[in-house]
Amino acid sequence: MARPLRIEFDGALYHVTSRGDGQDDIYFDDEDRKIYLEVLRHVCERFNWVVHAYCLMTNHYHLLVETPDGNLSKGMRQLNGVYTQRFNRKVNRVGHVFQGRYKAIIVQKETYLLELARYIVLNPVRAKMVRSAKDWSWSSYRATAGLVKADEWLTTNWILSSFSRTKIDAIKLYRIFVSEGRNQPKLWEGLKNQIYLGDEVFIEETQRMISQDADLSEIPSPQRRQVEKPLEYYERKYSDRDTAIFKTYESGAYSMKAIGSYYKLHYSRVSRIIKANNKT
């Protein structure tokens, strides 16, 4: 099975998750979480990462991390690798701690950073582990909400500055924003091609940053393919129905059955139209 492409460039923003091997716990106690945060601090210092939000659960974690130097893979190798070594040494065991590769979604900062930051700190609330985000000590919420001093490696200013120029007002509005997020729309409905969270312009610009030397055989086809345009796009662009059907099918985004359903035609009729246009 092809491994997902890692798109890396200076200033990229990612939502990163990593789960325990076989869904096992990656933290047995609070001491393990302290060890993880210490490793994360070193990674931020070494690789110049900017962490906007995080949450450590029981068998997985969430990070919202910006990479000014386009080095997510190097940092993640250090983060998961060093933590695995320290965790195994502490509990006197060997083997994998994390399940396969981490998952990284590349994010359009201006549109989705705030929503993702809220989604991340509300994980323990959705899991019914606590009643409120402030009750979970192992996320960035308490620091961003001004309840505890923020660690030097955690960046809270971007989030807070989105609410007000005055810090005290920004903190109040941030707390309200998070508390209203329990019923927020499903964030992942906006996910495109498995790894992009942003609009079409953002995705097209990001795809142009894929190295010309990248081995396309390693890139799953859903990630190589341009974001699909709606069926209405082809209907508006081509005045001739049969041409519109052919161009829709040629895009690779829709099956004959889907096209037939849209135009109220049997898929066999769609097939004939495509064959006829393919000869012209």
C-alpha contacts under 8 A as a table, 3 or more apart, distances in Angstrom:
res1	aa1	res2	aa2	distance
2	A	217	S	7.46
2	A	218	E	5.29
2	A	219	I	6.32
2	A	220	P	5.80
3	R	218	E	5.99
3	R	219	I	6.62
3	R	220	P	7.05
4	P	218	E	7.23
4	P	219	I	5.83
4	P	220	P	6.26
4	P	223	Q	7.85
5	L	218	E	6.96
5	L	219	I	5.36
5	L	220	P	7.62
5	L	223	Q	7.76
6	R	73	S	7.59
6	R	104	A	7.94
7	I	106	I	7.85
7	I	209	M	7.63
7	I	210	I	6.37
8	E	12	A	6.72
8	E	70	G	5.06
8	E	71	N	6.53
8	E	72	L	6.73
9	F	12	A	5.70
9	F	67	T	7.75
9	F	68	P	7.94
9	F	69	D	7.00
9	F	70	G	4.14
9	F	71	N	7.48
9	F	209	M	7.31
10	D	67	T	6.18
10	D	68	P	4.75
10	D	69	D	4.63
10	D	70	G	4.13
10	D	71	N	7.87
11	G	66	E	6.16
11	G	67	T	5.15
11	G	68	P	4.16
11	G	69	D	6.63
11	G	70	G	6.47
12	A	66	E	5.63
12	A	67	T	5.48
12	A	68	P	6.91
12	A	70	G	6.62
12	A	106	I	7.09
12	A	107	V	7.63
13	L	64	L	7.21
13	L	65	V	5.76
13	L	66	E	4.26
13	L	67	T	6.47
13	L	106	I	5.85
13	L	107	V	5.41
13	L	108	Q	7.16
13	L	109	K	6.55
14	Y	63	L	7.81
14	Y	64	L	5.74
14	Y	65	V	5.41
14	Y	66	E	6.30
14	Y	104	A	6.01
14	Y	105	I	5.36
14	Y	106	I	4.55
14	Y	107	V	5.49
15	H	62	H	7.08
15	H	63	L	5.74
15	H	64	L	4.71
15	H	65	V	6.61
15	H	104	A	5.66
15	H	105	I	5.16
15	H	106	I	6.58
15	H	107	V	6.97
15	H	116	L	7.71
16	V	62	H	5.71
16	V	63	L	5.03
16	V	64	L	6.38
16	V	65	V	7.46
16	V	102	Y	6.96
16	V	103	K	5.63
16	V	104	A	4.49
16	V	105	I	6.52
17	T	60	H	6.91
17	T	61	Y	5.58
17	T	62	H	4.75
17	T	63	L	6.50
17	T	102	Y	5.91
17	T	103	K	5.27
17	T	104	A	6.63
18	S	60	H	5.53
18	S	61	Y	5.86
18	S	62	H	7.24
18	S	98	F	6.66
18	S	99	Q	7.29
18	S	101	R	7.44
18	S	102	Y	4.65
18	S	103	K	6.27
19	R	23	Q	6.45
19	R	24	D	7.98
19	R	26	I	7.55
19	R	59	N	5.77
19	R	60	H	4.20
19	R	61	Y	6.87
19	R	98	F	5.58
19	R	99	Q	5.69
19	R	102	Y	7.48
20	G	23	Q	4.80
20	G	24	D	4.84
20	G	25	D	5.69
20	G	26	I	5.40
20	G	59	N	5.20
20	G	60	H	6.03
20	G	97	V	5.69
20	G	98	F	4.33
20	G	99	Q	5.22
21	D	24	D	5.60
21	D	96	H	6.46
21	D	97	V	5.49
21	D	98	F	4.62
21	D	99	Q	3.80
21	D	100	G	7.35
22	G	99	Q	6.46
23	Q	59	N	6.24
23	Q	99	Q	7.52
24	D	59	N	5.77
25	D	28	F	6.54
25	D	58	T	5.46
25	D	59	N	3.95
25	D	60	H	7.39
26	I	58	T	6.30
26	I	59	N	4.97
26	I	60	H	6.61
26	I	97	V	6.35
26	I	98	F	7.36
27	Y	30	D	7.36
27	Y	32	D	5.27
27	Y	33	R	6.15
27	Y	58	T	5.72
27	Y	59	N	6.78
28	F	32	D	6.37
28	F	58	T	7.61
29	D	32	D	5.51
29	D	33	R	6.90
30	D	33	R	5.01
30	D	34	K	6.30
31	E	34	K	5.03
31	E	35	I	6.30
32	D	35	I	5.02
32	D	36	Y	6.24
32	D	87	F	7.01
33	R	36	Y	5.00
33	R	37	L	6.24
33	R	56	L	7.18
33	R	138	W	7.53
34	K	37	L	5.18
34	K	38	E	6.18
35	I	38	E	5.08
35	I	39	V	6.29
35	I	83	Y	7.37
35	I	86	R	7.77
36	Y	39	V	5.12
36	Y	40	L	6.14
36	Y	83	Y	6.03
37	L	40	L	4.85
37	L	41	R	6.09
38	E	41	R	5.08
38	E	42	H	6.51
39	V	42	H	5.21
39	V	43	V	6.32
39	V	79	L	6.29
39	V	82	V	7.08
39	V	83	Y	6.53
40	L	43	V	5.01
40	L	44	C	6.18
40	L	79	L	6.18
41	R	44	C	5.15
41	R	45	E	6.31
41	R	153	W	5.99
42	H	45	E	5.11
42	H	46	R	6.04
43	V	46	R	5.11
43	V	47	F	5.77
43	V	48	N	7.68
43	V	49	W	7.29
43	V	75	G	6.08
43	V	78	Q	6.91
43	V	79	L	6.38
44	C	47	F	5.45
44	C	48	N	5.19
44	C	49	W	4.48
44	C	50	V	6.82
44	C	51	V	7.80
44	C	153	W	6.35
45	E	48	N	5.38
45	E	49	W	7.04
45	E	153	W	7.45
47	F	69	D	7.58
47	F	71	N	7.13
47	F	75	G	6.25
48	N	67	T	7.03
48	N	68	P	6.85
48	N	69	D	7.10
49	W	65	V	6.72
49	W	66	E	5.99
49	W	67	T	5.14
49	W	68	P	6.76
50	V	65	V	5.61
50	V	66	E	4.91
50	V	67	T	6.37
50	V	68	P	7.63
50	V	153	W	7.17
50	V	154	L	7.01
50	V	155	T	6.39
51	V	54	Y	7.45
51	V	63	L	7.15
51	V	64	L	5.87
51	V	65	V	4.43
51	V	66	E	6.26
51	V	153	W	6.95
51	V	154	L	5.33
51	V	155	T	5.78
52	H	63	L	7.89
52	H	64	L	5.52
52	H	65	V	6.07
52	H	66	E	7.61
52	H	117	A	7.21
52	H	154	L	6.25
52	H	155	T	5.14
52	H	156	T	6.13
52	H	158	W	7.76
52	H	159	I	7.47
53	A	63	L	5.98
53	A	64	L	5.09
53	A	65	V	7.40
53	A	117	A	5.54
53	A	120	I	7.06
53	A	121	V	7.46
53	A	139	S	7.41
53	A	140	S	5.35
53	A	141	Y	7.69
53	A	154	L	7.47
53	A	155	T	7.88
54	Y	61	Y	7.49
54	Y	62	H	5.38
54	Y	63	L	4.46
54	Y	64	L	6.18
54	Y	117	A	7.81
54	Y	120	I	6.44
54	Y	121	V	6.89
54	Y	139	S	5.34
54	Y	140	S	5.39
55	C	61	Y	5.76
55	C	62	H	5.20
55	C	63	L	6.75
55	C	120	I	6.13
55	C	121	V	5.89
55	C	123	N	7.50
55	C	138	W	5.94
55	C	139	S	4.06
55	C	140	S	6.56
56	L	60	H	6.65
56	L	61	Y	4.55
56	L	62	H	6.55
56	L	138	W	5.54
56	L	139	S	6.19
57	M	60	H	5.49
57	M	61	Y	5.57
57	M	123	N	7.89
57	M	124	P	7.09
57	M	138	W	7.66
58	T	61	Y	7.75
62	H	120	I	6.43
63	L	120	I	7.73
64	L	116	L	7.57
64	L	117	A	6.96
67	T	70	G	5.20
67	T	71	N	6.29
67	T	72	L	6.48
71	N	74	K	5.54
71	N	75	G	6.34
72	L	75	G	5.24
72	L	76	M	6.02
73	S	76	M	5.13
73	S	77	R	6.05
74	K	77	R	5.22
74	K	78	Q	6.45
75	G	78	Q	5.16
75	G	79	L	6.06
76	M	79	L	4.83
76	M	80	N	5.94
76	M	81	G	7.83
77	R	80	N	5.70
77	R	81	G	5.60
78	Q	81	G	5.14
78	Q	82	V	5.69
79	L	82	V	5.68
79	L	83	Y	6.11
80	N	83	Y	5.24
80	N	84	T	5.98
80	N	98	F	7.51
81	G	84	T	5.19
81	G	85	Q	6.41
82	V	85	Q	5.11
82	V	86	R	6.28
83	Y	86	R	5.14
83	Y	87	F	5.88
84	T	87	F	5.13
84	T	88	N	5.97
84	T	96	H	7.19
84	T	97	V	5.80
84	T	98	F	7.84
85	Q	88	N	5.35
85	Q	89	R	6.12
86	R	89	R	5.11
86	R	90	K	6.12
87	F	90	K	5.15
87	F	91	V	6.33
88	N	91	V	5.33
88	N	92	N	5.55
88	N	93	R	4.90
88	N	94	V	5.75
88	N	95	G	7.75
89	R	92	N	5.01
89	R	93	R	6.58
89	R	94	V	8.00
96	H	99	Q	7.29
98	F	101	R	7.77
99	Q	102	Y	7.73
104	A	195	I	6.94
105	I	194	Q	7.72
105	I	195	I	4.57
105	I	196	Y	5.76
105	I	197	L	6.87
106	I	195	I	6.01
106	I	196	Y	5.14
106	I	197	L	6.19
107	V	112	Y	6.67
107	V	113	L	7.37
107	V	196	Y	6.21
107	V	197	L	4.84
107	V	198	G	6.12
108	Q	111	T	5.72
108	Q	112	Y	5.86
108	Q	113	L	7.23
108	Q	197	L	6.19
108	Q	198	G	4.91
108	Q	199	D	7.69
108	Q	202	F	6.75
109	K	112	Y	5.57
109	K	113	L	4.98
110	E	113	L	6.36
111	T	114	L	7.66
111	T	198	G	7.09
112	Y	115	E	5.32
112	Y	116	L	6.01
112	Y	197	L	7.48
112	Y	198	G	7.34
113	L	116	L	5.22
113	L	117	A	6.02
114	L	117	A	5.08
114	L	118	R	6.27
114	L	159	I	6.55
115	E	118	R	5.19
115	E	119	Y	6.09
115	E	187	L	7.72
116	L	119	Y	4.85
116	L	120	I	6.02
116	L	187	L	7.79
117	A	120	I	5.26
117	A	121	V	6.53
118	R	121	V	5.49
118	R	122	L	6.22
118	R	177	F	7.81
118	R	178	V	5.60
118	R	181	G	6.81
119	Y	122	L	5.32
119	Y	123	N	6.60
119	Y	181	G	7.44
120	I	123	N	5.59
121	V	124	P	7.22
121	V	133	A	6.29
121	V	139	S	5.94
121	V	140	S	6.75
121	V	141	Y	5.86
122	L	125	V	5.18
122	L	126	R	6.26
122	L	132	S	7.88
122	L	133	A	5.77
122	L	178	V	7.59
122	L	181	G	7.75
122	L	182	R	7.36
123	N	126	R	5.19
123	N	127	A	6.15
124	P	127	A	4.98
124	P	128	K	6.18
124	P	129	M	5.21
124	P	130	V	6.01
124	P	133	A	7.09
124	P	136	W	7.00
125	V	128	K	4.98
125	V	129	M	5.95
125	V	130	V	5.27
125	V	131	R	5.67
125	V	132	S	5.95
125	V	133	A	6.31
126	R	129	M	7.71
126	R	182	R	7.54
127	A	130	V	7.88
128	K	131	R	6.70
130	V	133	A	7.21
130	V	135	D	6.09
130	V	136	W	6.65
131	R	135	D	7.03
132	S	135	D	5.48
132	S	136	W	7.51
132	S	179	S	7.86
133	A	136	W	5.71
133	A	141	Y	6.59
133	A	142	R	7.84
133	A	178	V	7.98
133	A	179	S	8.00
134	K	137	S	7.25
134	K	141	Y	6.53
134	K	142	R	5.72
136	W	139	S	6.60
137	S	142	R	7.14
139	S	142	R	7.13
140	S	143	A	5.56
140	S	144	T	6.18
140	S	154	L	7.83
141	Y	144	T	5.18
141	Y	145	A	5.84
142	R	145	A	5.07
142	R	146	G	6.23
142	R	147	L	5.04
142	R	148	V	5.84
143	A	146	G	5.23
143	A	147	L	5.81
143	A	148	V	4.95
143	A	149	K	5.68
143	A	150	A	4.72
143	A	151	D	7.90
143	A	156	T	7.82
144	T	147	L	7.64
144	T	150	A	7.10
144	T	156	T	5.57
144	T	160	L	7.52
144	T	171	I	7.28
145	A	148	V	7.91
145	A	171	I	5.40
145	A	172	K	7.60
145	A	174	Y	6.75
145	A	175	R	6.14
146	G	149	K	6.90
146	G	171	I	6.58
150	A	154	L	6.40
150	A	156	T	7.85
151	D	154	L	5.48
152	E	155	T	7.55
155	T	158	W	7.09
156	T	159	I	5.63
156	T	160	L	6.24
157	N	160	L	5.12
157	N	161	S	5.74
158	W	161	S	5.27
158	W	162	S	6.50
159	I	162	S	5.43
159	I	163	F	7.43
160	L	163	F	5.56
160	L	164	S	6.77
160	L	167	K	7.01
160	L	170	A	5.27
160	L	171	I	6.50
160	L	174	Y	6.77
161	S	164	S	5.35
161	S	165	R	5.72
161	S	166	T	7.93
161	S	167	K	7.65
161	S	170	A	6.70
162	S	170	A	7.72
163	F	169	D	7.75
163	F	170	A	4.97
163	F	173	L	6.27
163	F	174	Y	6.85
164	S	167	K	6.83
164	S	169	D	6.12
164	S	170	A	4.64
164	S	173	L	7.96
165	R	169	D	7.87
165	R	170	A	7.00
166	T	169	D	5.48
166	T	170	A	6.03
167	K	170	A	4.88
167	K	171	I	6.07
168	I	171	I	5.30
168	I	172	K	6.51
169	D	172	K	5.17
169	D	173	L	6.26
170	A	173	L	5.17
170	A	174	Y	5.99
171	I	174	Y	5.00
171	I	175	R	6.22
172	K	175	R	5.28
172	K	176	I	6.47
173	L	176	I	5.09
173	L	177	F	6.05
174	Y	177	F	4.92
174	Y	178	V	6.25
175	R	178	V	5.32
175	R	179	S	6.19
176	I	179	S	5.08
176	I	180	E	6.16
177	F	180	E	5.33
177	F	181	G	6.49
178	V	181	G	5.10
178	V	182	R	7.73
179	S	182	R	6.67
180	E	183	N	7.02
180	E	184	Q	7.47
181	G	184	Q	4.85
184	Q	187	L	7.83
186	K	189	E	5.91
187	L	190	G	6.28
187	L	191	L	7.87
188	W	191	L	5.12
188	W	197	L	7.92
190	G	197	L	6.13
190	G	198	G	7.22
191	L	194	Q	6.33
191	L	195	I	6.89
191	L	196	Y	5.71
191	L	197	L	4.89
191	L	198	G	7.47
192	K	195	I	6.36
192	K	196	Y	5.05
192	K	197	L	6.25
192	K	198	G	7.78
192	K	227	V	6.98
193	N	196	Y	6.31
193	N	222	P	5.34
193	N	223	Q	5.15
193	N	225	R	7.76
193	N	227	V	6.94
194	Q	222	P	7.30
194	Q	223	Q	6.85
195	I	223	Q	7.39
196	Y	203	I	6.66
198	G	202	F	5.97
198	G	203	I	6.49
199	D	202	F	5.39
199	D	203	I	6.33
200	E	203	I	5.06
200	E	204	E	6.06
200	E	227	V	6.92
201	V	204	E	5.20
201	V	205	E	6.17
202	F	205	E	5.20
202	F	206	T	6.08
203	I	206	T	4.98
203	I	207	Q	6.06
203	I	227	V	7.75
204	E	207	Q	5.15
204	E	208	R	6.44
204	E	226	Q	7.46
205	E	208	R	5.30
205	E	209	M	6.96
206	T	209	M	5.33
206	T	210	I	7.38
207	Q	210	I	5.58
210	I	214	A	7.02
211	S	214	A	5.26
215	D	218	E	5.65
215	D	219	I	7.25
216	L	219	I	5.07
216	L	224	R	7.81
217	S	220	P	7.49
219	I	223	Q	6.56
219	I	224	R	6.44
220	P	223	Q	5.55
220	P	224	R	6.54
221	S	224	R	4.95
221	S	225	R	6.00
222	P	225	R	5.40
223	Q	226	Q	7.68
225	R	228	E	7.96
228	E	251	S	7.92
228	E	253	A	5.74
229	K	233	Y	6.38
229	K	253	A	7.99
230	P	233	Y	5.43
230	P	234	Y	7.48
231	L	234	Y	5.61
231	L	235	E	6.54
231	L	248	T	7.05
231	L	259	I	7.83
231	L	262	Y	7.73
232	E	235	E	4.98
232	E	236	R	6.10
233	Y	236	R	5.35
233	Y	237	K	6.11
234	Y	237	K	5.03
234	Y	238	Y	6.05
234	Y	244	A	5.36
234	Y	245	I	7.64
234	Y	247	K	7.06
234	Y	248	T	6.16
235	E	238	Y	5.67
235	E	239	S	6.89
235	E	241	R	7.00
235	E	244	A	5.55
235	E	245	I	7.89
236	R	239	S	6.64
237	K	244	A	7.48
238	Y	241	R	6.96
238	Y	243	T	6.41
238	Y	244	A	5.16
239	S	243	T	7.88
239	S	244	A	7.31
240	D	243	T	5.41
240	D	244	A	6.28
241	R	244	A	5.04
241	R	245	I	6.22
242	D	245	I	5.04
242	D	246	F	6.20
242	D	273	I	6.15
242	D	274	I	7.71
242	D	277	N	7.60
243	T	246	F	5.08
243	T	247	K	6.09
243	T	277	N	7.04
244	A	247	K	5.20
244	A	248	T	6.03
245	I	248	T	5.11
245	I	249	Y	6.25
245	I	259	I	7.00
245	I	270	V	7.43
245	I	273	I	7.55
245	I	274	I	7.12
246	F	249	Y	5.23
246	F	250	E	6.00
246	F	273	I	7.07
246	F	274	I	5.07
246	F	277	N	6.47
246	F	278	N	7.71
247	K	250	E	4.88
247	K	251	S	6.25
248	T	251	S	5.37
248	T	252	G	7.43
248	T	253	A	7.44
248	T	254	Y	6.89
248	T	259	I	7.68
249	Y	252	G	5.67
249	Y	253	A	6.97
249	Y	254	Y	5.86
249	Y	255	S	6.72
249	Y	256	M	6.96
249	Y	259	I	7.59
249	Y	274	I	7.64
251	S	254	Y	7.49
252	G	255	S	7.68
254	Y	258	A	6.05
254	Y	259	I	6.54
255	S	258	A	5.20
255	S	259	I	6.33
256	M	259	I	5.11
256	M	260	G	5.95
256	M	267	Y	5.52
256	M	270	V	6.19
256	M	271	S	6.77
257	K	260	G	5.04
257	K	261	S	6.09
257	K	266	H	7.55
257	K	267	Y	5.14
258	A	261	S	5.12
258	A	262	Y	6.36
259	I	262	Y	5.15
259	I	263	Y	6.33
259	I	267	Y	7.73
259	I	270	V	7.44
260	G	263	Y	5.18
260	G	264	K	5.49
260	G	265	L	4.50
260	G	266	H	5.60
260	G	267	Y	5.24
260	G	269	R	7.93
260	G	270	V	6.07
261	S	264	K	4.94
261	S	265	L	6.30
261	S	266	H	7.54
262	Y	265	L	7.76
265	L	269	R	6.35
265	L	270	V	6.72
266	H	269	R	5.33
266	H	270	V	6.55
267	Y	270	V	4.83
267	Y	271	S	6.07
268	S	271	S	4.93
268	S	272	R	6.38
269	R	272	R	5.19
269	R	273	I	6.33
270	V	273	I	5.11
270	V	274	I	6.21
271	S	274	I	5.18
271	S	275	K	6.21
272	R	275	K	5.10
272	R	276	A	6.07
273	I	276	A	5.15
273	I	277	N	6.19
274	I	277	N	5.22
274	I	278	N	5.97
275	K	278	N	5.03
275	K	279	K	6.63
276	A	279	K	5.58
276	A	280	T	7.03
277	N	280	T	5.29
